[in-house]
Amino acid sequence: MNVKQFIKQHREEWKELEELLTSLRKNKNKTGKNIDKFQRLYQKAAQNLSYSQTYFPNEEVTSYLNGLVSKSHNLLYKDQISSMKQVRRFFSTTFVGLLFEQWKFVLIALGLFMVGAIGAYLSVLNDPLNIYSILPANISQNVDPTTLGQSDGEVDSSFMSASIMTNNIKVAFLAFAGGVTFGLLTVYMMVYNGIIIGALAALFWHHGKTYEFWAYIVPHGMIELTAIFIAGGAGLLMGYKLFVPGRFTRSFQLKQQAKRSVQLLLGTVPLFVIAGIIEGFITPAAISLETKYMVAFVTVIGLILYVTIGRLRWNKAKLNLQ
């Protein structure tokens, strides 16, 4: 049986399970007959998922069934006892699982950022005056490498932190929402953000301030850029599925991938909050450059542990569903 035949043979049952899932979630039609039917359809979908993971591991239908079975399992066995438990489960397990499923798009977002960063870096490295044609006037005319660090400890950290978080979440949302433009806006956002970092890095290099520049970037940047790449990956995923819908209609792909992409976007919010706190309170603090680099090292270790533990939990949850 090929994947087309597999989908054709079972999709009516999957659709019926989706409808029952929605109905039961809203506390409608909770009759004994419907609950028995729901359990039967869930068991068949779980069998279909096992078959699909074996014979069609890289097909869209496997991801679809994994989500359908997971939601049905949670409803049937009351895994999510409270909303707080649901939130913890999402950020500790589900988000990381979704991230690993869509890692290729996150890497593409990183690649687009690097294209912009390297191009701008080489341009300004060749001629510092190019920064005025590359960057917006509000950035290029106000950046002065010679004053870096002079206002440490003098800024309103709470106001700065809130402003930074708001701006970063706005950037992430635009990168995500760009998916509805077939990913074109997302591509622009990724390249544009790379251009800003690359141009500034080259400018500070010309002034012999490279070590100082990165000390003010990497403490918050490791988390912040990771979150932006994830949001960009979510937008690229949605754009790709609209551009290449495969066996499904574009409206169906938009509905399905928008849900997945929204989850990826929501998962980045705590990352932006942490990055905003670091950028507002630690980056402008009157502490040594070495301390700032140490903060960056700690954030990287924290990210690695978070993703590693989340991946282990996700794998365990998938085994429990089979």
C-alpha positions in Angstrom: 0.0 0.0 0.0 1.4 3.4 -0.9 0.8 6.6 1.0 -2.0 7.8 -1.3 -3.9 4.6 -0.8 -3.3 4.7 2.9 -4.7 8.2 3.2 -7.7 7.5 1.0 -8.6 4.3 3.0 -8.5 6.0 6.4 -9.1 9.7 6.1 -12.9 9.5 6.7 -12.2 7.8 10.0 -9.6 10.5 10.9 -12.1 13.3 10.0 -14.7 11.6 12.1 -12.3 11.4 15.1 -11.4 15.1 14.7 -15.1 16.0 14.7 -15.8 13.9 17.8 -12.7 15.3 19.5 -13.9 18.9 19.0 -17.4 18.0 20.1 -16.3 16.2 23.3 -13.8 19.0 24.2 -16.8 21.4 24.2 -18.7 19.0 26.4 -21.2 18.3 23.7 -22.8 14.9 22.8 -21.0 13.2 25.7 -23.2 10.1 25.4 -22.0 6.6 26.1 -22.3 5.8 22.4 -20.1 8.7 21.3 -17.5 8.0 23.9 -17.3 4.3 22.8 -17.1 5.4 19.2 -14.3 8.0 20.1 -12.3 5.3 21.9 -12.6 2.9 18.9 -11.6 5.6 16.4 -8.7 6.6 18.7 -7.4 3.1 18.8 -7.6 2.7 15.1 -5.8 6.1 14.6 -3.1 4.9 17.0 -2.6 1.8 14.8 -2.6 3.9 11.7 0.1 6.1 13.3 2.3 3.1 14.1 1.9 1.8 10.5 2.7 5.3 9.1 5.8 5.7 11.3 7.0 2.4 10.0 6.3 2.8 6.3 5.9 6.6 5.7 8.2 8.2 8.4 8.9 11.3 6.5 5.4 11.9 5.0 3.1 14.7 6.2 0.5 12.1 7.1 2.7 10.8 9.9 3.0 14.3 11.6 -0.7 14.8 11.2 -1.6 11.4 12.8 0.9 12.1 15.6 -0.9 15.3 16.5 -4.4 13.7 16.2 -3.5 10.7 18.3 -1.8 12.9 20.9 -4.8 15.2 21.3 -7.2 12.2 21.5 -5.0 10.5 24.0 -4.9 13.5 26.3 -8.7 13.8 26.2 -9.4 10.2 26.7 -7.0 9.6 29.6 -7.3 13.0 31.2 -3.5 13.6 31.1 -4.0 17.3 31.4 -5.6 17.7 34.8 -5.2 21.4 35.1 -4.5 24.3 32.8 -1.2 24.9 34.7 -0.1 21.3 34.1 -1.0 21.8 30.4 1.2 24.9 30.2 4.1 23.1 31.9 3.7 20.1 29.5 3.7 22.4 26.5 6.8 24.3 27.4 8.7 21.3 28.8 7.8 18.7 26.2 5.5 19.6 23.3 7.3 22.7 22.1 10.7 21.0 22.0 9.1 18.1 20.1 7.6 20.4 17.5 11.0 22.2 17.3 12.7 18.9 16.4 10.1 18.0 13.9 10.6 21.3 12.0 14.3 21.7 12.6 15.1 22.0 8.9 13.1 25.2 8.6 14.8 26.7 11.7 18.1 25.9 10.1 17.0 27.6 6.9 16.0 30.7 8.9 19.5 30.6 10.5 21.0 30.3 7.0 19.1 33.3 5.7 20.2 35.4 8.7 23.8 34.4 8.0 23.5 35.4 4.3 22.5 38.9 5.4 25.1 39.1 8.2 28.0 37.9 6.1 27.1 40.1 3.1 26.7 43.2 5.3 29.9 42.4 7.2 32.0 42.1 4.1 30.5 45.3 2.6 31.2 47.5 5.7 34.6 45.7 6.2 35.5 46.9 2.7 34.3 50.5 3.3 32.9 51.7 6.6 30.9 54.4 4.8 28.7 51.6 3.3 27.0 51.4 6.7 25.0 54.5 5.8 23.6 52.8 2.7 23.0 49.5 4.4 21.4 50.4 7.7 18.4 52.7 8.4 19.3 56.3 9.3 18.1 55.9 12.9 20.7 53.2 13.4 23.6 54.3 11.3 23.6 57.9 12.4 23.3 57.1 16.1 25.8 54.3 16.6 29.2 55.4 17.9 31.7 52.6 18.8 33.9 55.0 20.8 31.1 55.5 23.4 30.4 51.8 23.9 30.1 51.0 27.7 30.2 54.7 28.8 26.6 54.7 30.0 26.8 51.3 31.8 24.7 51.3 35.0 23.0 54.6 34.1 20.0 53.5 32.1 16.5 52.6 33.4 16.9 48.8 33.2 13.2 48.0 33.8 12.0 50.3 31.0 14.7 49.0 28.7 13.9 45.4 29.4 10.2 45.9 28.7 10.9 47.8 25.5 13.3 45.2 24.3 10.9 42.3 25.0 8.1 44.1 23.2 10.3 44.8 20.1 11.7 41.3 19.9 8.3 39.6 20.2 7.1 42.0 17.5 10.0 40.9 15.2 9.2 37.2 15.9 5.5 37.8 15.2 6.3 39.4 11.9 8.6 36.6 11.0 5.9 34.1 11.8 3.0 36.0 10.1 5.2 36.3 7.0 4.3 32.7 6.3 1.0 33.8 4.8 2.9 35.7 2.1 4.3 32.3 1.0 7.3 33.0 3.3 8.5 36.1 1.4 8.2 38.4 4.4 9.8 35.9 6.7 12.8 35.6 4.3 13.1 39.4 4.3 12.9 39.6 8.2 15.6 37.0 8.6 18.0 38.5 6.0 17.3 42.1 7.4 18.1 41.1 10.9 21.3 39.5 9.7 22.3 42.6 7.8 22.0 44.8 11.0 24.2 42.5 13.1 26.8 42.0 10.3 27.1 45.7 9.5 27.5 46.7 13.1 30.1 43.9 13.7 32.2 45.2 10.8 31.9 48.8 12.0 33.1 47.9 15.5 35.9 45.9 14.0 37.2 49.0 12.2 37.3 50.8 15.6 39.1 47.8 17.3 36.1 47.1 19.4 35.2 43.6 18.3 35.7 42.0 21.7 33.7 44.7 23.4 30.9 44.6 20.8 30.3 40.8 21.1 30.4 41.1 24.9 27.3 43.4 24.6 25.6 41.1 22.1 26.1 37.4 23.1 24.7 37.5 26.7 21.1 38.1 25.4 21.8 37.3 21.7 22.2 33.5 22.1 18.7 33.1 23.4 17.2 36.0 21.4 18.5 34.9 18.1 17.5 31.3 18.8 13.9 32.4 19.4 13.9 34.5 16.3 15.2 31.6 14.2 12.4 29.4 15.6 9.8 32.0 14.8 11.3 32.4 11.4 11.2 28.6 10.9 7.5 28.6 11.8 6.8 31.2 9.2 8.9 29.4 6.5 7.1 26.2 7.3 3.7 27.8 6.8 4.9 29.5 3.6 6.4 26.3 2.2 3.2 24.3 2.8 1.2 27.1 1.1 3.6 27.1 -1.8 3.9 23.3 -2.1 0.6 21.9 -0.6 1.3 18.3 -1.7 -1.7 16.1 -1.7 -3.8 18.5 0.3 -5.5 21.8 -0.6 -3.8 25.1 0.3 -6.7 25.9 2.7 -6.2 22.6 4.6 -2.4 23.2 4.7 -2.9 26.7 6.0 -5.2 25.5 8.8 -3.0 22.6 9.8 0.4 24.4 9.5 -0.9 27.6 11.1 -1.7 25.6 14.3 1.7 24.1 14.4 3.4 27.4 13.6 1.4 29.2 16.3 2.6 26.7 18.8 6.2 27.2 17.8 5.7 31.0 18.1 4.1 30.7 21.5 7.0 28.5 22.7 9.5 31.4 22.0 7.7 33.8 24.3 9.6 32.7 27.5 12.9 32.8 25.5 12.2 36.4 24.6 11.3 37.3 28.2 14.6 35.8 29.4 16.5 37.6 26.6 14.8 40.9 27.4 15.7 40.6 31.1 19.3 39.9 30.3 19.5 42.7 27.7 17.8 45.1 30.1 19.6 44.3 33.3 22.9 42.6 32.6 24.0 43.9 29.2 24.0 47.6 30.3 25.2 46.8 33.8 28.6 48.1 35.1 30.2 44.7 35.1 33.3 43.3 33.4 33.3 42.1 29.8 34.4 38.7 31.0 31.3 38.4 33.2 29.1 39.2 30.3 30.7 36.5 28.3 30.2 34.1 31.2 26.5 34.9 31.1 26.4 34.0 27.5 28.1 30.7 28.2 25.5 30.0 30.9 22.6 30.8 28.6 24.0 28.4 25.9 24.4 25.6 28.5 20.8 26.3 29.7 19.5 26.1 26.1 21.3 22.8 25.5 19.9 21.3 28.7 16.4 22.5 28.0 16.3 21.1 24.5 18.0 17.8 25.5 15.6 17.2 28.4 12.6 18.2 26.3 13.7 15.8 23.5 13.9 12.9 26.0 10.4 13.7 27.3 9.0 14.0 23.8 10.4 10.7 22.8 9.0 9.1 25.9 5.6 10.6 25.3 5.6 9.2 21.7 6.5 5.7 22.9 3.5 5.9 25.3 1.2 6.7 22.4 2.2 3.7 20.4 
